[in-house]
């Protein structure tokens, strides 16, 4: 390889600043350019350019796609390991490189990198540590040193307020799954040669399907540190390296069998996934007959009134009859006793979003819910009110209001906690979106406490009786 030419895995021209411009977007003395070249050289040397994908999130790393003539995916802040995991599970032979900075990986993306490492994903992570948020103005990063001055620590980082700098190589090496963890620096020619060797080993491990490799790279940020390039290299040696020692933390590359990963679990068919998300609720439900208008149902009440479980039952009933359904919960700050509502969509068509802004059916179990959602119901929609608890009447005249003493009816059967089943049954009988027998078939497989199955089935019959005697002729 010619020493001074660009790797063939780079574009001939970097058009970040317009056609014909041959400059990068990095500041003078920035370490990213050096790291880019080292990665590019190794990709060329290993002959893997056509199957390499580089994942760059937000930060100074974001514009990797201006330089690398490879596959490139730009990820949400901190989420590169999660996106890379999805690609790893999809394309077994892709070479996946997550290229991240310290604010991104050690701060915003801590969860993603720790769990990707713990799973031992067959990916390669290059973590550029310059101890500062470089792109967004020089704020304190998780790796900022104690006493180091930044925009957000003008008097220096303080242990009592900001904690200590985080050593990511130390954290990753404490996890059992990674096979190679090393910290390097790019300050001198000798250090750069060692960094290139680490980069090559990390990528080679992936090519040979051995597992997760992590290389932390101490790099300069002269602009963020407010010093020139020469002094920034000295600062790494004198200040960063004592806190972040340059060394190999783990290397079991030679001990690991080639090809041991990626060995995915047996493939799950779409039908199996559907069964999984239905919690394997097998019911002898007939396929729905006739046309179903889209049902946008909001169920709301106090936490503990069963609006969430009623929503799940409704969605499961629809799915059991071959319809599409979604369920989306929304809790107040308290679980039991706080406000809660569930959004359920039932449709013959595919459902693009589970969010309901304007329901065409509203089931309310308490007064605050009626106050909150009455005005949101579509004109011509249905509002079912638990009149045992809600003394107020629906104010609107352009909707159909039905009053059901749900709590009182459930109490008559000795189980006031099943008021949600009363009011759900009434909704099904009015809307006819699914058969009431489907609800009765689902109750035995949905209720965890089997001693409550019989009483809930009696509650459904109670609701049917009330509907026949008090509501049927009116709706």
Secondary structure, DSSP 4 states (H G I P E B T S, - for coil): --SSSPPTTB-SS-GGGSTT----SSPTT-SHHHHHHHHHHHHHHHT-GGGEEEEE-SSTTGGGGGTB-SEEEE-STT-HHHHHHHHHHH-TT-EEEEEEEHIIIIIITHHHHHHHHHHT-S-EEEEEE-SSBTTTTSB--TTPPBT---SS-TT-B-HHHH-PPP-HHHHHHTSSS-SEEEEEE-SSHHHHHHHHHHHHHHHHHHHTT---EEEEEE---HHHHTS-HHHHHHHIIIIIHHHS--EEEEE-GGGSPTT-S--PPPPPPHHHHHHHHTTT----PPPP-S----EEEEEEEETTSSHHHHHHHHHHHHHHTT-EEEEEEEE-SSSTTSEEEEEEEEESS--S----SS-SEEEESSHHHHHHHGGGSPTT-EEEEETTT--PPP--SSSEEEEE-HHHHHHHTT-GGGHHHHHHHHHHHHH-SS-HHHHHHHHHHH-SSGGGHHHHHHHHHHHHHHIIIIIGGG-
